[in-house]
């Protein structure tokens, strides 16, 4: 069972919101969302496999399937354990791909999706990063690679805070865990193409920073393609909107969720 934290609203009938972090992160990256969201919703924060406080024995890890469907199924296990039938889902970066996988497996359980810093397709730069990572992942310290990628994805001075948060959380990962998660890049291209082809019809708001130089153009195209898709662009902000521009992220996402 993945480690998770629950914050219950005083209203027992309040809808659930499930937060899914990105690669190398943990549930703590949503610290600026907890108080505003818990006023209106029940909250479930999840630490994905090997991240945060979800520690998996190394012998067990070697036997686990590292694929988007298997990781998504672990999130559903947490929902089942807590008797949560349906929920809104909020994800950042790689977490948006996990949510897209959840929608593919069981769309009836997804009330709506808030996808920030969404990854829609592989750009030439992202393909280069994946190649470099796969070439060096067993040779150089993984934190060097992670920090390098963080600086490339979040290069500006105003990105420093979100960059520091993710680098700090990534230090909790084991190198073997980093390598296994990085292995997901082998199927990433085909997975993204499948997501792009098979629109799900679930209400979704894409929230991207104007300075998210690697991904924003493709996100804008996808927002138009989705039958119930909406795009919101946050100024003076990069890839990790929920940390860099937390108040604006909270305002946009809560306004969206209130209407669902």
N, C-alpha and C positions, 0 to 999 in steps of 0.2 A: 504494500500500500504506500502510495506517495505521501510524503509529509504534507500536511495542509493545515491551514488555520481558518477558523470560521468566526465571523462577526455577525450576530443575529440582530435584526431590526426588532423594535418593540412590537411591531405589527406582525403577527405570525403568518399573515397572508402576503407579506411583501415578496416581490419577485426576487430571484437569486441572480447575482452577477458573479461569474467565475473569471478570475484573472490568470492569464498565462504569460509567463515571462519569456525572455529570449535566451539564446545560447550563451552560457556562461553566467547568466544572471540568477536570480532567485526571487521568491515572493516579496522580499524586502524592497525591491525596486518600485513597488506600488505604494510606498509609505505616504506619498502625497495625495493618494486617492482614497485611502481608507476612511478617514473621517467624513469627507464630503459625501461619499457613496453610502456609508452605513446609515446615514440619516433617512434614506429612502428605500434601501435595498438590504437584503441579506447578502453577505459577502463570503465568497470562498476563494482563498489564496492557495495556489498549488506550487510546490517545488517539484519540478520535473526530475526524472531519473538522474541520480548522481549530482544534482544541483541542490544548493542550499542545505537543508537538513534531511534531504532524502539520500541516505547513504545505503548503497547496495554492496553486499559482500563481493569481493573480487572473484571468488569461485562461481558465484551465482551469475555475476555480470557476463562471464565468458559464455554462458549458455543462453543469454537473453538475445532476442531478435531486436536489432537496432534498425527500425524502420518507422516511417511516419504512422502507419496503421497500428503498430504495436504500442508506440508511445501514446497515441491518441486513446487507445483502449484502456491504458492505465489511468487516464484522466476520467474516463467514463466509470471506471471502477470506484474512484473517489466519490463521484456523484451518486452511484448506486449505494455505496456504503452509508451515505448521509441522506438517503431517500430523496434525492433531488431529481425529479423527473425531467424538468425543462429549465433552461436558464438562458440569460444573456451572457455572451462571452466577450471579454476584452483582452486583446493580445498585442504584444509589441514585437517587431522584428521577426525572429524565427517563431515566436509564439503565434504569429498570425498564420503561419503554415500549419501548425498543429490544429488551430481552430478550423482552417479550411478542411483539414483531414477529418475532424469531428463532424463537420457538415456533410462530408461525403459519406461517412459511415452511418450517421443517424440524423438526417436533417430535421426530423420531427422533434428532436430534443433541443434544437437551437432556436431561441426566440428571436434573437438578433445578434449582430456582430459589430464590435467596434475594433477596427484594425488600424493600429498606428505604427508608422514605420514599416508598412507592409512590403513584403518581398513578392514581386509579381513575376519577374523573369530575370534571367542572368544577362547582365551587361558585359561588354568586353573587359571592363575593369574587374567585375566580380569573378569572371571566369579566370582571370589572371591570378587573383587572390587564392582561388580554389586550387589552381595548379601549383602555386608556390607552397601553399599549406600542405598539400599532399606530398610534395617533394621533400619538404623539410620537417614534417611533423614528428618523425622518429629520430631526427638528428639534433635539432635545436630545442631548448626549453620551450614548452608550449606557451608559457606566459609571455615570452618574447614575441611569438607569432600572434597571440591574442592582442597584446598591446599594440603591435604594428598594425593589425587590422583595425583596431579601435581608432587609431590616429588617422588612418586612411578614410574610414567611414565618417568619423567625427573630427574633421581637421581644424575647425575654427576655434578661436579663443572662447566664444560663448558656448561651445560644446564641451568645455573642460569638465564641468560638473558631472554631466551624464557619462562622459568617458571615464571619469574617475570612479564612479559608482560601479560600472560594469567591470572595470579592471579589478576593483577590490573584491567583488563577488566571485569573479573567475578564479581568484587565488584559492578558493575553497575546493575547486575541481581537482581530481587526480589526473595525472597525465594520461593514464590508460583510459579514463572516462572521456577526456578531450578527444583522444584519437578515435574512440568509438563514435562519438557524436559527429566528428568531422567526416567519418565514413558515410554519413547521410548525403554528402555532396555527390556521391557516385550516382544517386538516383534523383538528385535535385532537379536537373533539367527536365527530365521526363515527367516528374511530379508537377512542376510548375506549368508545363504545357497542358497537362491533363486538367489542372485547376482552371486554366484560362479557357479551355474548350468547353468544359462542363459547368456552365453557370448554374447556381443552385436555387436562385429565387428567394433566398433568405434576406430580409432587410439588413443592409450593411452600410456603415459609414466608414469611409477611409479618412484618417486624420494624418496628414503628413506635414513636416516642416518644409518651408520654402527652400531651405538650404540642404535638404536631403538629396544631395547631388547624384547619388547612385541609383535611386529608385523612384523618385517622384514622377518622372515622365510616364513610366509604365503604369504607375498607380492611377494617374489621371485617366489613362486610356481604359483601364479596367473598370473604373467607377462609372464611366459612360456605358460600358458593355453590360454591367450587372443590371437586371431588370428593376431591382429595388436598391440600387447603389447611389450613394451620395458622397461627394468629395468635399473635404474641408481642409484648407491650407492655412497653416499657422506661420505668421511672419517671424523673422529673426530666430529661426529654430532649425535644428538639424534632424537627425534620424530618431532620436529618443524624445519625442514630444512630451510624454507624461512627466518627465523630470525637468527638461529645459523650460517648458512653458506650462507648468502644472495647472495653474489657475485657468488658463484658456482651454487646455485639454479637458479639464473637469467640466467647464461650462458647456463646451460643445458636446461632449459625450453624454452628460446628464440630460441636456435638452433633448438629445436624440432618444435616449432611453425612456424618457417620460412619455414620449409619443408612441411607444411600442407596446 
